[in-house]
Amino acid sequence: PVAEQGLARAGGGDGPSARPAAAAFELPDGRRRRVLVLDDDPAILEGISALLAGGGYLVATAEDVDTALHSAAVSPPDLLICDLRLREGRDGIEAARLIRE
């Protein structure tokens, strides 16, 4: 299944320091950059997702190529991070190629 994590806040509170963690996650039009992480290991997905979400990125995850393709079709990512070797004889290079098409 595709999972999404939202924007993290610097300072961790509601006070004056509660602001976006960094501008690097924003596109020029103000939208947050979306990262799609594809890995068949749930622990890797969780770790990378937590790091990216903590940096302010909108993160979608997928455990297989078909789920990643669906996620990318619904909301195209600005960046794809994927494992090279996936189950079912598929790989990250194939996934990247199919998502770019």
C-alpha positions in Angstrom: 0.0 0.0 0.0 1.0 3.6 -0.6 1.6 5.6 2.5 2.1 9.3 2.9 3.7 11.4 5.6 3.3 15.1 6.1 5.3 18.1 6.9 7.5 18.2 9.9 7.9 21.4 11.9 11.2 22.9 13.1 11.2 23.7 16.8 8.5 21.0 17.4 5.8 23.3 18.9 3.1 25.8 18.1 5.1 28.9 19.2 7.1 31.4 17.1 9.6 28.7 16.2 6.9 26.5 14.6 7.9 27.0 10.9 8.8 24.8 8.0 12.1 23.0 8.7 13.8 24.2 5.5 12.9 25.8 2.2 14.7 22.9 0.3 11.5 20.9 0.4 9.5 23.6 -1.4 9.1 24.1 -5.1 9.1 27.7 -6.5 5.3 27.7 -6.5 5.2 26.9 -2.8 4.2 23.2 -3.2 6.2 20.7 -1.1 8.5 18.4 -3.0 7.1 14.9 -3.2 9.4 11.9 -2.9 8.4 8.3 -3.8 10.4 5.7 -1.9 10.3 2.1 -3.4 11.8 -0.7 -1.4 10.5 -4.2 -0.6 11.9 -4.0 3.0 9.3 -2.3 5.3 12.1 -1.3 7.8 14.0 0.6 5.1 10.8 2.3 3.9 10.0 3.4 7.4 13.5 4.7 8.1 13.9 6.7 4.8 10.4 8.0 5.1 10.9 9.3 8.6 14.1 11.0 7.6 12.5 12.7 4.6 9.3 13.7 6.4 11.4 15.1 9.2 13.1 17.3 6.5 9.7 18.6 5.3 9.2 16.4 2.3 5.9 14.8 1.3 6.7 11.1 1.2 4.9 8.3 -0.6 6.1 4.7 -0.1 5.7 1.5 -2.1 6.8 -2.0 -1.5 6.6 -3.1 -5.2 6.8 -1.7 -8.7 3.1 -1.9 -9.4 2.2 0.1 -6.3 4.9 2.6 -7.2 3.5 3.0 -10.7 0.0 3.6 -9.3 1.3 6.2 -6.8 3.3 8.0 -9.5 0.3 8.0 -11.8 -1.9 9.5 -9.1 0.6 12.1 -7.9 3.9 12.3 -9.8 7.0 12.4 -7.6 9.7 15.0 -7.9 12.2 12.4 -6.8 12.3 8.6 -6.8 14.4 6.7 -4.3 14.4 3.0 -5.0 16.1 -0.3 -4.2 18.0 -1.8 -7.0 16.9 -5.4 -6.3 13.2 -6.0 -5.7 11.1 -9.1 -5.4 9.5 -10.9 -8.3 12.6 -10.4 -10.5 12.0 -6.7 -10.9 14.5 -3.9 -10.2 14.7 -0.2 -9.4 16.0 0.6 -12.8 12.9 -0.9 -14.4 10.8 1.0 -12.0 12.5 4.3 -12.7 12.1 3.8 -16.4 8.4 3.0 -16.2 7.7 5.9 -13.9 9.5 8.3 -16.3 7.4 7.1 -19.2 
